[in-house]
């Protein structure tokens, strides 16, 4: 079964906030897995707070992306734009 995750482009003054992963040290958008019973919007807000400490407001849906061959069972990723 495919997993479900989110990532968030937090945009302030024309700049996008990136975070550096600890597991393989690349720069990326904040995000993570959607918990059971959680909406994708709530997951995006929670993940942004956990990874950046920021309280955000989602501004729009960017897109839905599928990675069926992602390690493990594959992933669907929901991407949002937000402001802090």
C-alpha beads as a LAMMPS data file, in Angstrom:
LAMMPS data file: protein, C-alpha beads

84 atoms
83 bonds

1 atom types
1 bond types

-500.0 500.0 xlo xhi
-500.0 500.0 ylo yhi
-500.0 500.0 zlo zhi

Masses

1 110.0

Atoms # bond

1 1 1 0.000 0.000 0.000
2 1 1 1.246 3.489 -0.853
3 1 1 2.026 5.893 1.980
4 1 1 0.789 9.476 2.200
5 1 1 3.001 12.452 2.935
6 1 1 3.089 16.237 2.698
7 1 1 5.637 18.924 1.979
8 1 1 5.309 22.643 2.427
9 1 1 6.838 25.556 0.510
10 1 1 6.906 28.279 3.179
11 1 1 7.278 31.508 1.213
12 1 1 8.290 34.800 2.855
13 1 1 9.370 37.905 0.934
14 1 1 9.862 35.834 -2.227
15 1 1 12.094 33.291 -0.492
16 1 1 11.330 29.619 0.167
17 1 1 12.424 28.047 3.448
18 1 1 14.428 24.826 3.125
19 1 1 15.428 22.425 5.881
20 1 1 18.466 20.156 5.964
21 1 1 17.679 16.483 6.495
22 1 1 19.674 14.705 9.187
23 1 1 19.524 11.255 7.597
24 1 1 21.319 12.068 4.330
25 1 1 22.110 15.787 4.522
26 1 1 20.222 17.264 1.577
27 1 1 18.231 20.489 1.548
28 1 1 14.491 20.035 1.061
29 1 1 11.051 21.419 1.821
30 1 1 9.786 20.653 5.322
31 1 1 7.321 17.783 5.410
32 1 1 6.635 14.231 6.442
33 1 1 4.054 11.504 6.821
34 1 1 0.340 11.991 7.377
35 1 1 -0.742 10.277 10.604
36 1 1 -3.704 7.920 10.667
37 1 1 -6.956 9.896 10.953
38 1 1 -5.220 13.205 10.134
39 1 1 -6.111 15.425 7.179
40 1 1 -3.344 16.362 4.759
41 1 1 -3.795 20.048 5.687
42 1 1 -3.438 19.302 9.413
43 1 1 -0.378 17.154 8.685
44 1 1 1.241 19.984 6.716
45 1 1 0.693 22.470 9.549
46 1 1 1.978 19.974 12.148
47 1 1 5.051 18.979 10.123
48 1 1 5.973 22.626 9.480
49 1 1 5.751 23.369 13.213
50 1 1 7.761 20.253 14.155
51 1 1 10.518 20.856 11.610
52 1 1 10.807 24.650 11.676
53 1 1 9.106 25.877 14.852
54 1 1 6.935 28.170 12.713
55 1 1 3.186 28.586 12.880
56 1 1 2.056 28.659 9.252
57 1 1 -1.030 29.381 7.202
58 1 1 -1.586 27.232 4.112
59 1 1 -2.244 29.459 1.094
60 1 1 -2.808 26.986 -1.724
61 1 1 -2.384 23.462 -2.981
62 1 1 0.627 23.145 -5.277
63 1 1 0.045 19.589 -6.441
64 1 1 -0.179 15.873 -5.797
65 1 1 2.807 13.744 -6.744
66 1 1 3.117 9.953 -6.836
67 1 1 6.288 7.956 -6.283
68 1 1 5.129 4.358 -6.662
69 1 1 8.686 2.993 -6.650
70 1 1 9.836 4.960 -3.562
71 1 1 11.708 2.641 -1.155
72 1 1 9.233 0.544 0.793
73 1 1 5.661 0.702 -0.413
74 1 1 5.776 3.966 -2.414
75 1 1 4.364 7.394 -1.588
76 1 1 1.818 9.984 -2.610
77 1 1 3.022 13.480 -1.688
78 1 1 0.648 16.451 -1.308
79 1 1 2.477 19.785 -1.689
80 1 1 1.222 23.064 -0.251
81 1 1 2.349 26.698 -0.355
82 1 1 2.221 28.540 2.975
83 1 1 3.231 31.714 4.756
84 1 1 4.487 32.148 8.291

Bonds

1 1 1 2
2 1 2 3
3 1 3 4
4 1 4 5
5 1 5 6
6 1 6 7
7 1 7 8
8 1 8 9
9 1 9 10
10 1 10 11
11 1 11 12
12 1 12 13
13 1 13 14
14 1 14 15
15 1 15 16
16 1 16 17
17 1 17 18
18 1 18 19
19 1 19 20
20 1 20 21
21 1 21 22
22 1 22 23
23 1 23 24
24 1 24 25
25 1 25 26
26 1 26 27
27 1 27 28
28 1 28 29
29 1 29 30
30 1 30 31
31 1 31 32
32 1 32 33
33 1 33 34
34 1 34 35
35 1 35 36
36 1 36 37
37 1 37 38
38 1 38 39
39 1 39 40
40 1 40 41
41 1 41 42
42 1 42 43
43 1 43 44
44 1 44 45
45 1 45 46
46 1 46 47
47 1 47 48
48 1 48 49
49 1 49 50
50 1 50 51
51 1 51 52
52 1 52 53
53 1 53 54
54 1 54 55
55 1 55 56
56 1 56 57
57 1 57 58
58 1 58 59
59 1 59 60
60 1 60 61
61 1 61 62
62 1 62 63
63 1 63 64
64 1 64 65
65 1 65 66
66 1 66 67
67 1 67 68
68 1 68 69
69 1 69 70
70 1 70 71
71 1 71 72
72 1 72 73
73 1 73 74
74 1 74 75
75 1 75 76
76 1 76 77
77 1 77 78
78 1 78 79
79 1 79 80
80 1 80 81
81 1 81 82
82 1 82 83
83 1 83 84
